[in-house]
């Protein structure tokens, strides 16, 4: 794997590759939470008191409970109601 610093391109060291992989793994919970937050925001329109259905209420609760699931962040996102 190559890395570019300014105008210099060189091969990455094993330590640099390991550090990059560690950073990527550590950021997975953050990425999954960001996806969850975007889905919650997108479903806000369905959460209005006069529009919310039981299906949307369950979906939104499942999104909020996502980080507490066993295996997080390697969990499936819930499917929104149609």
C-alpha positions as CSV (number, residue, x, y, z in Angstrom):
1,X,0.0,0.0,0.0
2,X,1.3,3.4,-0.9
3,X,1.0,6.7,1.0
4,X,1.5,10.2,-0.3
5,X,2.9,13.0,1.9
6,X,3.1,16.3,0.1
7,X,4.8,15.4,-3.2
8,X,6.4,12.2,-2.0
9,X,4.9,8.8,-2.6
10,X,6.3,5.8,-0.6
11,X,5.2,2.4,0.6
12,X,3.5,2.3,4.0
13,X,5.3,0.5,6.8
14,X,3.7,-2.4,8.6
15,X,3.2,-0.2,11.6
16,X,1.4,2.5,9.6
17,X,-0.9,-0.1,8.0
18,X,-1.7,-1.6,11.4
19,X,-2.4,1.9,12.8
20,X,-4.7,2.7,9.9
21,X,-6.6,-0.6,10.3
22,X,-6.9,0.0,14.0
23,X,-8.3,3.5,13.4
24,X,-10.8,2.1,10.9
25,X,-12.0,-0.6,13.3
26,X,-12.3,1.9,16.1
27,X,-14.4,4.3,14.0
28,X,-17.0,1.6,13.1
29,X,-19.3,2.4,16.1
30,X,-19.1,6.1,15.1
31,X,-20.0,5.4,11.5
32,X,-22.9,3.1,12.5
33,X,-24.2,5.8,15.0
34,X,-24.0,8.4,12.2
35,X,-26.1,6.1,9.9
36,X,-28.6,5.6,12.7
37,X,-28.8,9.4,13.4
38,X,-29.4,10.1,9.7
39,X,-32.2,7.5,9.6
40,X,-33.8,9.0,12.7
41,X,-33.6,12.5,11.2
42,X,-35.1,11.3,8.0
43,X,-38.0,9.7,9.9
44,X,-38.8,12.8,12.0
45,X,-41.6,13.7,9.6
46,X,-43.4,10.5,10.5
47,X,-43.0,11.2,14.3
48,X,-45.4,14.1,14.4
49,X,-48.1,13.5,16.9
50,X,-50.8,13.4,14.2
51,X,-48.9,11.2,11.8
52,X,-47.0,8.6,13.8
53,X,-48.1,5.0,13.5
54,X,-47.2,2.1,15.7
55,X,-44.9,0.8,12.9
56,X,-43.0,4.1,12.8
57,X,-42.8,4.2,16.6
58,X,-41.3,0.7,16.7
59,X,-38.9,1.5,13.9
60,X,-37.7,4.7,15.5
61,X,-37.3,2.9,18.9
62,X,-35.3,0.1,17.1
63,X,-33.0,2.8,15.7
64,X,-32.5,4.3,19.2
65,X,-31.8,0.9,20.7
66,X,-29.2,0.0,18.0
67,X,-26.1,0.8,20.0
68,X,-27.2,-1.4,22.9
69,X,-27.6,-4.5,20.7
70,X,-25.2,-7.4,21.2
71,X,-22.5,-7.3,18.5
72,X,-22.8,-3.5,17.9
73,X,-21.6,-2.1,15.5
74,X,-21.8,-5.2,13.4
75,X,-25.6,-5.3,13.5
76,X,-28.2,-4.8,10.7
77,X,-30.1,-1.5,10.5
78,X,-33.9,-1.9,10.9
79,X,-36.0,-1.6,7.8
80,X,-38.3,1.4,7.7
81,X,-42.1,0.8,7.4
82,X,-43.5,1.3,3.9
